[in-house]
């Protein structure tokens, strides 16, 4: 999953609370007891993570289904 | 799942049974496949098939009398397939593919006579590596030389003898046969075969009496090391040669010749084939029956109906979708349940069945795929292996219908007792609110003793999803309401509720709304549509003939002309809602509904609101019977009414409750009764996207309300839009929006995922709407 998640863009988006532009940073995402470290756009200050729709309905959905069938 | 359960199911699905032409062929030649290959011009492949199953096919293919023709199913339509013609064509137009000979075993057998059975026995033994010595009088295969050359080309025998020599068969010519020869052979060889189809061989030659007694399964005669046959037909001789060779081979391997011989005889097939749609197309006789052209052979082969069952598959979009048949699926499901490590690839297939029961009704052996799948779902949930996303939305919708915000019970206005309780179910009120209220009023007018009202869901979705505990909890809640109402007779408007009550709430006396209406005076408002309507029975009414009859009675009394569909009554089709098929797999759900919609060009009339809405959902103009009984719009318009979406259904229940409580009991709604009072602008295009993504407007409102209180998480400088997220249950929702001058929110996009990303705010598991929260509380608050 890691390699495919590189290059997720968050152009124009700022963290509203910290007023920081988002930067690609490692983050742990989990589902059904499995955990993955991936690189996603995050706020460098508060760590809030940006998930765009094409990721939610692309790779993420694919992995969710896979984990549900595991 | 017990292996026995699988075996019992597999035994009922007969699709894999061989066709009658094969079971009645003494050699069990796969004639159906042979015809398929020849029809497709695959002659070499067809030859390989013949060489596998027909000993010495290069010779036998010219001689086979085609006993299969007496059993061919095609003869019930016109004429049987001319299999001898196809065999002859195949042999003449192809070459023998030499099999890999097995290494010599060093074991020897003797054969007396060189008729067709002897040659077949020699071939079968020789290809297994045994040495065969054939004693014959006159030239080898002499009896075949008498067959006219136009029927059996001279080269065929010559080539056959060459093939036999290649597998270590030796021929020894004799002047005549004698008992001494046989005695000597018994000493020198492990076994002897006497092929009396060779006219040169006579029982008297060996001091034997006629007919020679043989054991039919093994052809063992006398001492057991001598085998014999006298078959009149060529195909019988080939089978006898093979059978004797099978006995001798067993003997040589130290096994009893009687071992495992059951499958060799001819037998009736269990395969069922429906001939109803086979069109008449008699055989076109070839110009020269002994030398058919490729076109003639292909045309004849194309007449083969390729016998198979697939009765259930032909009539079920779900079974068709996975490109197999129940026996195959059952095996996949069994394996799926047995997986310890690895992917459970059949989950999606298991959850896409509507469990409607049509397959069982149609199956000649009543194989019930739906019931098998229901068992699988029970096991999956019991083992916590049910994919959470499959049914979660539907189950949360069910819980919402039974939440205090929606569900209620009241005695008839002004009464403190209910002889009756009207329970319209969870889908009728939001889809036909006016009609539901009207029919309740009608029931109050017509029935004595007080008609109470209860809003909620029966629990069918919990049962469909295989969640036993949840089913029990919802069922117990309903039982409590019934007790609270004073144990009235329950009137059900939904066929699925009715089925659920029969199975899970059998202690409650229940009757369908339609039975009540059929037995009382119909509402004065009732009228027929201007056109004939196709009547669709919901699958849940499959085993409810009384209700089906009531519907027809009501239609007759309304003077509504109806057309019965080919699959109706006990054989009716599902709309795809049953079994939560459309919840787990919307694509398959639509295919199922599409099948039904395609059954008639007429507007459909039904009496299950989900059937009505799902049929309309795939574009079929459809009416509910309440549209006829309480019309509040022109019928054509009612038939085209767009079904409510997921959000409209939830809001519709709230609105229905508010309106009915006010109208009947004068109760005003509590403040904040409407869950989605957030001002939002959602385009039509986005609304249908949200529908597909199963995002409710109440979900959007929850996310926006949270953002309003705590601030949105992201802001886009270029577009001026906000993006914010919330995880109110096992799903994280994201909403991209902008603020309008009037304080409303314009929603640009909304999406969701199930994976947990750190930092997303939410109430998580345990929230009132979540399944976990409901189970933890043990039912309704």
HADDOCK unambig.tbl for C-alpha pairs under 7 A between the chains (distance, minus, plus):
assign (segid A and resid 12 and name CA) (segid B and resid 716 and name CA) 5.13 0.50 0.50
assign (segid A and resid 12 and name CA) (segid B and resid 717 and name CA) 5.73 0.50 0.50
assign (segid A and resid 12 and name CA) (segid B and resid 718 and name CA) 5.85 0.50 0.50
assign (segid A and resid 13 and name CA) (segid B and resid 714 and name CA) 6.19 0.50 0.50
assign (segid A and resid 13 and name CA) (segid B and resid 715 and name CA) 5.50 0.50 0.50
assign (segid A and resid 13 and name CA) (segid B and resid 716 and name CA) 4.31 0.50 0.50
assign (segid A and resid 13 and name CA) (segid B and resid 717 and name CA) 6.66 0.50 0.50
assign (segid A and resid 14 and name CA) (segid B and resid 714 and name CA) 5.51 0.50 0.50
assign (segid A and resid 14 and name CA) (segid B and resid 715 and name CA) 5.25 0.50 0.50
assign (segid A and resid 14 and name CA) (segid B and resid 716 and name CA) 6.06 0.50 0.50
assign (segid A and resid 15 and name CA) (segid B and resid 713 and name CA) 5.94 0.50 0.50
assign (segid A and resid 15 and name CA) (segid B and resid 714 and name CA) 4.69 0.50 0.50
assign (segid A and resid 15 and name CA) (segid B and resid 715 and name CA) 6.39 0.50 0.50
assign (segid A and resid 16 and name CA) (segid B and resid 712 and name CA) 6.73 0.50 0.50
assign (segid A and resid 16 and name CA) (segid B and resid 713 and name CA) 5.42 0.50 0.50
assign (segid A and resid 16 and name CA) (segid B and resid 714 and name CA) 4.88 0.50 0.50
assign (segid A and resid 16 and name CA) (segid B and resid 715 and name CA) 5.43 0.50 0.50
assign (segid A and resid 17 and name CA) (segid B and resid 713 and name CA) 6.74 0.50 0.50
assign (segid A and resid 29 and name CA) (segid B and resid 755 and name CA) 6.69 0.50 0.50
assign (segid A and resid 29 and name CA) (segid B and resid 756 and name CA) 5.60 0.50 0.50
assign (segid A and resid 29 and name CA) (segid B and resid 757 and name CA) 4.95 0.50 0.50
assign (segid A and resid 29 and name CA) (segid B and resid 758 and name CA) 6.89 0.50 0.50
assign (segid A and resid 30 and name CA) (segid B and resid 755 and name CA) 5.79 0.50 0.50
assign (segid A and resid 30 and name CA) (segid B and resid 756 and name CA) 5.15 0.50 0.50
assign (segid A and resid 30 and name CA) (segid B and resid 757 and name CA) 6.88 0.50 0.50
assign (segid A and resid 31 and name CA) (segid B and resid 755 and name CA) 5.03 0.50 0.50
assign (segid A and resid 31 and name CA) (segid B and resid 756 and name CA) 6.14 0.50 0.50
assign (segid A and resid 48 and name CA) (segid B and resid 759 and name CA) 6.01 0.50 0.50
assign (segid A and resid 53 and name CA) (segid B and resid 751 and name CA) 6.06 0.50 0.50
assign (segid A and resid 56 and name CA) (segid B and resid 752 and name CA) 6.57 0.50 0.50
assign (segid A and resid 56 and name CA) (segid B and resid 753 and name CA) 5.58 0.50 0.50
assign (segid A and resid 61 and name CA) (segid B and resid 753 and name CA) 6.95 0.50 0.50
assign (segid A and resid 64 and name CA) (segid B and resid 755 and name CA) 6.80 0.50 0.50
assign (segid A and resid 68 and name CA) (segid B and resid 387 and name CA) 4.86 0.50 0.50
assign (segid A and resid 69 and name CA) (segid B and resid 343 and name CA) 5.45 0.50 0.50
assign (segid A and resid 69 and name CA) (segid B and resid 344 and name CA) 4.96 0.50 0.50
assign (segid A and resid 69 and name CA) (segid B and resid 345 and name CA) 6.65 0.50 0.50
assign (segid A and resid 69 and name CA) (segid B and resid 347 and name CA) 6.73 0.50 0.50
assign (segid A and resid 69 and name CA) (segid B and resid 387 and name CA) 6.48 0.50 0.50
assign (segid A and resid 70 and name CA) (segid B and resid 342 and name CA) 5.82 0.50 0.50
assign (segid A and resid 70 and name CA) (segid B and resid 343 and name CA) 4.63 0.50 0.50
assign (segid A and resid 70 and name CA) (segid B and resid 344 and name CA) 6.06 0.50 0.50
